[in-house]
Amino acid sequence: MREFLTMQAAGRAATLRNLAVLAVAGVALTGCGGGSMFGGGSPGGSPSPSMTDRFSQLFTGKSTEVGAPQSPQTDENDLTCPSVSIRPGASTYAVAAPGKQAIGNDLRYQATITRTARDCNLQNGQVNVRIGIQGRVIAGPSGAPASVDVPLRVAVVQEGVTPKTIVTKVYQTTVQMGTDTSVPFSLVGEDLSYPVPVGAAGDSYIFYIGFDPQALKPERPAPRSRKR
């Protein structure tokens, strides 16, 4: 969790470099008749109905494009459903060729988040949450593999002078790239819950989402205690 909470300056710098590289690649693809790398005439330009139907059905009228203003939602029971924000430094997930850095021609692929959604309901003293995340994986100059594992983390945080993480959970989805240069992905997490905040504390809650590459690495086994 420490890595997720502290990815700041390095992530921003790498993002700018990677986006510049991908923008150049997108222009080149358009010139070759492949369409815009973010949609249009490209083979992976729009999500298939099977990918988006569930997202749309669960979050009709509730999804928001990344960068658009958000505010907490309050239902008839005065239950506050916090707004969604992307953790600084975790807005993109860039992967390099083996032994290289994810910049320039060594970039294999990069994933970004394009749209989010959420809803909350109260049950037995718990706030049960559904988080929807849509995004896109774009092949880099070094070439993406046939399939890509995308790791995402959702954290419920109480903001303040000293932010407090209430609960956090990792989700993962696999994107089949094939020969496409830009492929959308969609994920819905339905097993996140936390205790109902006391009083007005819920007004300072927020859902943070972002890519968490550490989630793909197997955890080290706990050290064995020595027998005395």
C-alpha positions in Angstrom: 0.0 0.0 0.0 2.9 2.3 0.7 3.9 2.3 -3.0 0.4 3.1 -4.1 0.1 6.1 -1.7 3.5 7.6 -2.6 3.8 7.4 -6.4 4.0 11.1 -7.1 6.6 13.0 -9.1 8.2 10.1 -10.9 4.8 9.0 -12.1 3.9 12.4 -13.4 7.2 12.8 -15.3 6.9 9.3 -16.9 3.3 9.9 -17.8 4.2 13.1 -19.8 7.0 11.3 -21.6 4.9 8.3 -22.4 1.9 10.3 -23.6 4.2 12.2 -26.0 5.5 9.0 -27.5 2.0 7.6 -27.9 0.7 10.8 -29.5 3.4 10.5 -32.1 2.6 6.8 -32.6 -1.1 7.7 -33.0 -0.4 10.2 -35.7 1.6 7.6 -37.6 -1.2 5.1 -37.3 -3.7 7.6 -38.6 -1.6 8.2 -41.6 -1.5 4.5 -42.4 -5.3 4.2 -42.4 -5.6 2.8 -38.9 -7.7 5.6 -37.5 -7.2 7.5 -34.3 -5.5 5.6 -31.6 -8.3 6.5 -29.2 -11.1 5.3 -31.4 -12.6 6.1 -34.8 -11.5 3.6 -37.4 -9.0 1.6 -35.4 -9.8 -2.1 -34.9 -10.1 -1.7 -31.1 -11.7 1.7 -31.3 -14.8 1.0 -29.2 -15.8 -1.4 -26.5 -17.8 -4.5 -27.6 -21.3 -4.6 -26.2 -20.4 -7.5 -23.9 -17.8 -5.3 -22.2 -20.0 -2.2 -21.7 -23.4 -3.7 -21.1 -22.9 -4.6 -17.4 -21.2 -1.2 -16.7 -24.1 0.7 -18.4 -26.8 -1.4 -16.7 -25.3 -1.0 -13.2 -24.4 2.7 -13.5 -27.0 4.2 -15.8 -26.6 8.0 -15.6 -24.0 7.7 -12.8 -20.7 7.4 -14.7 -18.3 10.3 -15.1 -15.5 10.9 -17.5 -12.1 11.3 -15.9 -11.4 15.0 -15.3 -15.1 16.0 -15.0 -16.2 17.5 -11.7 -17.7 15.2 -9.1 -19.5 15.6 -5.8 -20.7 13.0 -3.2 -24.1 11.4 -3.9 -26.7 11.3 -1.1 -29.7 9.0 -1.2 -33.1 9.2 0.5 -31.6 7.6 3.6 -29.0 10.3 3.9 -26.3 7.8 3.0 -23.4 9.6 1.4 -21.7 7.8 -1.5 -18.2 9.4 -1.8 -16.9 10.9 -5.0 -14.2 9.0 -7.0 -10.7 10.4 -7.6 -7.6 9.0 -9.3 -4.7 8.8 -6.9 -1.9 11.2 -8.1 1.0 9.2 -9.6 -1.3 6.2 -10.3 -3.3 7.5 -13.3 -1.4 5.5 -15.9 0.3 2.1 -16.0 3.2 1.9 -18.4 5.2 -1.3 -19.0 8.6 -1.5 -20.8 10.5 -4.2 -22.7 12.4 -6.5 -20.4 15.3 -4.8 -18.6 14.3 -1.4 -20.0 12.5 1.7 -18.8 8.9 2.5 -20.0 10.0 5.5 -22.1 10.6 6.2 -25.8 10.9 3.2 -28.1 11.2 0.8 -25.1 7.5 1.3 -24.1 5.5 -1.9 -24.7 2.1 -0.6 -23.7 0.3 1.9 -21.5 -3.1 1.7 -19.8 -5.2 4.7 -18.8 -8.5 5.2 -17.0 -11.1 7.1 -19.0 -14.4 6.8 -17.0 -15.5 5.9 -13.5 -18.8 5.2 -11.7 -20.0 4.2 -8.2 -23.0 3.5 -6.1 -23.6 2.7 -2.5 -26.3 1.0 -0.4 -26.7 0.4 3.3 -27.1 -3.0 4.7 -26.6 -4.3 8.3 -24.4 -1.3 9.3 -22.2 -1.6 6.3 -21.9 0.5 3.2 -21.7 -1.9 0.2 -20.1 -0.3 -2.8 -19.9 -1.0 -6.5 -17.1 0.7 -8.4 -17.0 0.8 -12.1 -13.8 1.6 -14.0 -13.4 1.9 -17.8 -10.1 2.5 -19.6 -7.9 1.7 -22.5 -4.7 -0.1 -23.2 -2.5 1.4 -26.0 0.4 -0.5 -27.6 3.7 1.3 -27.5 6.6 1.4 -30.0 8.1 -1.8 -28.6 4.9 -3.8 -29.2 2.4 -5.1 -26.7 2.0 -8.8 -25.9 -1.1 -10.8 -26.9 -2.7 -10.2 -23.5 -2.2 -7.7 -20.8 -3.0 -7.9 -17.1 -4.2 -4.6 -15.7 -3.9 -4.2 -11.9 -6.2 -1.7 -10.2 -6.5 -0.7 -6.5 -9.6 0.9 -4.9 -9.2 2.6 -1.5 -11.7 4.2 0.8 -10.0 7.1 2.5 -11.1 9.5 5.1 -9.4 12.8 4.2 -8.1 15.2 6.8 -4.9 16.5 8.3 -3.8 12.8 8.5 -5.6 10.8 5.9 -6.9 7.5 7.1 -7.4 4.4 4.8 -10.6 2.7 5.8 -10.4 -0.2 3.4 -8.5 -1.1 0.2 -8.9 -3.8 -2.4 -7.1 -4.9 -5.5 -8.8 -5.8 -8.7 -7.4 -7.2 -11.9 -8.6 -7.7 -15.4 -7.0 -9.2 -18.5 -7.1 -7.4 -21.8 -6.7 -9.3 -25.0 -4.7 -7.2 -27.4 -4.3 -9.4 -30.4 -3.0 -7.3 -33.3 -4.9 -4.2 -32.2 -3.1 -1.0 -31.1 -5.8 0.4 -28.8 -8.2 -1.8 -26.8 -10.7 -0.7 -24.2 -11.3 -2.5 -20.9 -14.1 -2.4 -18.3 -14.2 -3.6 -14.7 -16.9 -3.6 -12.0 -15.9 -4.3 -8.4 -18.9 -5.4 -6.3 -17.3 -6.8 -3.1 -16.1 -3.6 -1.4 -17.7 -2.6 1.9 -16.9 -0.5 5.0 -18.6 0.4 8.3 -21.1 3.2 8.2 -19.3 6.4 9.2 -20.3 8.0 12.5 -22.0 11.4 12.3 -20.7 13.7 9.6 -17.4 11.7 9.1 -18.7 10.3 5.9 -18.6 13.7 4.3 -14.8 13.5 4.3 -14.7 10.0 2.7 -13.4 9.6 -0.9 -12.9 6.6 -3.2 -9.3 6.6 -4.6 -8.6 4.5 -7.6 -5.4 3.9 -9.6 -3.1 1.4 -11.1 -1.0 -0.7 -8.7 1.8 -2.7 -10.4 2.9 -4.1 -7.1 -0.4 -6.1 -7.0 0.9 -8.3 -9.8 3.9 -9.4 -7.8 3.4 -12.4 -5.5 3.7 -11.6 -1.9 6.7 -12.8 0.0 6.0 -15.6 2.4 6.1 -14.6 6.0 9.4 -15.5 7.7 9.3 -18.6 9.8 9.8 -18.1 13.5 12.8 -19.8 14.9 12.2 -22.4 17.5 13.9 -21.7 20.8 
